[in-house]
Amino acid sequence: MKALAVSFLLLCLMGGCLAKPGLPVVAPPSADARATVLGVLGNISAPVFSPVHAVDAWESFVNTYPKRDYLTPMNPEAAGFLQSRLEAAGYQVDVLLLPFENGVGGASLPTEVRVVRGTLEGRDATHRMALVAHYDGETATTQAAYDDAAGTIAQLSICEILAQQKARLNHTIDCLFFDAEEMGLVASQSYVKNVYQKQQEFVYDMVFGYDMTGINWPGHEWNLWAYIGTQKATQDHLVSPASDFLNVTLHEFFDGVIPGASQGIQIAAPNPRNSDEQSFSKIGIPAVRFAGGKLAADYPHYHRPTDTIPLVYEFVGGRANFEKGYDAVIRASYYTILGFDAFDVKALPTA
């Protein structure tokens, strides 16, 4: 299986499977590669979760911790909530206090920033996959409901579901929740510099990002976007190993899970969004960013006081539509992450 998987990904590298920047990656994979991917995905059991309960958790998080801006009292309380949920799911949790560097207005701010890291051990502790989201809110917002409580709780839901699959995991999973993203990706940049690069105890083979998710197909006219790589189209090596796999997983396979996925999910490179996954992809780690809406500014309440639960529901056409979008994000991520985990990504070329 490993040989077939690596051959499949090498074929993608040699076959020119990249799209033009900003356009969907739609090149078909080879028949052998397609069969290999579908065979892996077919052995993955369906996730056990309820989108109703996931959206309930989102509402509760937003209502309990509405002002989560960096340095506000609710900010560490929100981090404590994430810590407790990860621990209850079986993760080993570290709350890291790291240097505040290179952020907006950094000279006048305290010196530390917080990262909540939950680790779920797989067969290999030195090769990991990370899920990343930011739990802080932008100062102008009153609830930061979509940006990024929606991504935070979607990621938390996925992390809890993955804990149910611990026995089958090859990679160790890190669920990372960052503070001060709205200050300039501060916590994620500090984590990459002061933990990942400095300690060199493990490598991340893939990173999955969640920021502004749920207002998307099939509950809304917006696509669910799966962006690959970085904002720099020249870094093709971050895109090639993933594009064909995502096409088979999120289009052909997932269309059997939620009909319409082949049209409702768009896979594109490079990644035009700027959130914590960029702190990883900029140093050469492949990343997939799931987003509801093509660009952040498409959401009319972006970084405004009106980014609230009622206006999310008004924009998406009701809670039921938000549940459908949330369901798609969580299920698509589940199959994508476990699919990547089944491949020998340690052998992928990096140039």
Order of alpha helices (4+ residues) and beta strands (2+ residues): alpha-beta-alpha-alpha-alpha-beta-beta-beta-alpha-beta-alpha-beta-beta-alpha-alpha-beta-alpha-beta-alpha-alpha
